[in-house]
């Protein structure tokens, strides 16, 4: 499990930040993105994939979350 | 020398790598690259933030240097104890030129060195008692200090001292904050982790101390984050922001105080200059307090105007007008500077090897003077820094991460730039090779270089270095071509 931070960039798209590795990247796809179910498997621009426990849409961004690494290129 | 093509640059890298043993060559090859602006992600072309190879000469620092020297050290009204042996603090004392106002030794302590001076017995029996005594002594001798930070040197982590307990007890006794910082030098691969640790310790021990307290806010409150006031940089940045109508609540951490840091969560926008060393705290404040942050660049008129407009875009029309007013006000002054120096510097080439933000931020300033940066590299950058650098650098220019002494020398010997921007460790090596060098860490004892006023000084300094007559006197008269000497001799006679 890794601590990650999800924020919305200026254009309103989700971006991913992994503080431990200083890895900042765009989230290209998110499994669930609706008001009552948000999260699931997320895919990053660099090809990595993480899993966020599906939850209600966070009230504000950025938000720190726990995520499980499914597949990372590094 | 004329610019290299992509193939030539690639060949140069291969040639330089040839001397290494195979394993080292494989490792170093990942850290050297030819810039390609079409690459979106830097990690496809360059690897960074990795352990330096044993046996090569690196110029990196340690986590203690990143925490005490960079982030904490400039906070002027706190006392930063270099906890451990005496050398770490003494040999880095006041070397970074973080200017500040105040009476040193009375209410400010920036250039002083406080150390627990570990001896053999402290290693054997532990240094906690000594630290407690030191804290009591500081309180007695310097009653006007606002707080203490305990900057751990390597032995503290090795012998397992509990500095947190001592700090908590001492803070209670004297009713001032004491921040234990676990920035032992052996942590991480470079000073970069020290920045991160220092940011985290500010987050955990300082930042939330004034939450819920009254604060007379204005809609125009900003803070300058990641400007260490080297040679007065933060001051020449601050006046521009104030002139456009913003109120600078805090400076992190050049000429900064503890109170300013504690008040930062009340601002409306965090202005981040050195991304590498303080993005961590900006991200934290964005999440916890909802304060957006913005990277800006105050090197050279083009980038300053761009940044001022980007900053103003976060505020209402009065600030936007203010930004235009400031840009217009300094325009004639900048035109005069460029008119004076551009003809002397036009077309000259520069290679940079520094840390933090400068390898990409100063490119704009050189371009304003008509110069070209043909190689750049960071000591301790991460991938996100190179992501930002690739766009700034020209195609087919050279990128080097954590360059070794050998690589840097070979590159510069071959490429022969007109100027090198690096540090004191490189300065005399290259000047003896006949290539002018300006220190870009300490501005070569000059500065400030930020802001409009800084650009005038920057331009003058670069011209002084390049146009110095000594560079044409590198060959002694007896080694000059005889015909040339004879003709000049004849002319004199005639």
Interface residues (C-beta under 8 A of the other chain):
Chain A: X5 X7 X17 X19 X22 X23 X24 X45 X46 X60 X62 X63 X64
Chain B: X40 X41 X43 X49 X196 X280 X283 X286 X287 X290 X382 X383 X384 X387
